[in-house]
């Protein structure tokens, strides 16, 4: 097994990331979506879980082989980008 961050295996990090994604998919703050519709609703509803799924895939690739680190970096970057879009859709409001 390839040791990862804090000397924990990458597969352990992948499992933790998947756990967060699953928890956020089923137990998410429903009150946060009362005023959001359309694409913004979709991003707020599923963006957080998607970011964690991308991070889990990143950790899995890192755990499989060091030769997959470039692909893992791309997935981690995509996860970060999805999370920034999620934050913007959640906290940035339009001024009327």
C-alpha positions in Angstrom: 0.0 0.0 0.0 1.3 3.5 -0.9 1.4 5.8 2.1 -0.4 9.0 1.7 -1.0 12.2 3.5 -0.2 11.9 7.3 1.1 8.4 6.5 -2.4 7.0 6.0 -2.9 5.0 2.9 -4.5 6.8 0.0 -7.3 4.2 0.1 -8.2 5.3 3.6 -8.4 8.9 2.4 -10.6 7.7 -0.5 -12.9 6.0 1.9 -13.2 9.1 4.1 -14.0 11.3 1.0 -16.6 8.8 -0.2 -18.2 8.8 3.3 -18.5 12.6 3.2 -20.0 12.4 -0.3 -22.5 9.8 0.8 -23.4 11.7 3.9 -23.9 14.9 2.1 -26.0 13.2 -0.6 -28.5 11.8 1.8 -28.3 14.1 4.8 -27.9 17.6 3.4 -29.3 20.9 4.8 -32.6 21.1 3.0 -33.4 24.6 4.3 -30.6 26.0 2.3 -32.4 25.5 -1.0 -35.6 27.4 -0.3 -34.8 30.4 -2.6 -32.7 28.7 -5.2 -34.0 27.4 -8.5 -32.7 25.9 -11.8 -29.0 25.4 -12.3 -28.2 27.1 -9.0 -30.4 24.6 -7.2 -28.6 21.7 -8.9 -25.2 23.1 -8.0 -26.1 23.7 -4.4 -27.7 20.3 -4.1 -25.1 18.2 -5.7 -21.9 20.3 -5.9 -20.5 19.4 -2.5 -21.0 15.7 -3.1 -19.5 15.9 -6.6 -16.4 17.7 -5.2 -15.8 14.9 -2.7 -16.4 12.2 -5.3 -13.7 13.8 -7.4 -11.4 14.0 -4.5 -12.0 10.3 -3.7 -11.2 9.4 -7.3 -8.0 11.4 -6.9 -7.0 9.4 -3.8 -7.8 6.1 -5.4 -5.6 6.9 -8.4 -2.8 7.9 -6.1 -3.2 4.6 -4.2 -3.1 2.5 -7.3 0.2 3.7 -8.8 2.5 6.7 -8.7 2.4 6.8 -12.5 -1.2 8.0 -12.2 -0.4 11.1 -10.2 -0.9 13.5 -13.1 -4.4 12.2 -13.7 -5.0 12.4 -9.9 -3.8 16.0 -9.9 -6.3 16.8 -12.7 -9.1 15.2 -10.6 -8.1 17.1 -7.5 -8.0 20.3 -9.5 -11.5 19.6 -10.9 -12.8 18.8 -7.4 -11.4 22.1 -6.1 -13.0 24.0 -9.0 -16.4 22.3 -8.4 -16.2 23.2 -4.8 -15.5 26.9 -5.6 -18.5 26.9 -7.9 -20.5 25.3 -5.1 -19.4 28.0 -2.6 -20.2 30.8 -5.1 -23.7 29.4 -5.8 -24.3 28.9 -2.1 -23.1 32.2 -0.6 -22.9 34.8 -3.4 -26.3 36.5 -3.9 -27.6 38.6 -6.7 -28.2 42.3 -5.9 -31.5 43.4 -7.3 
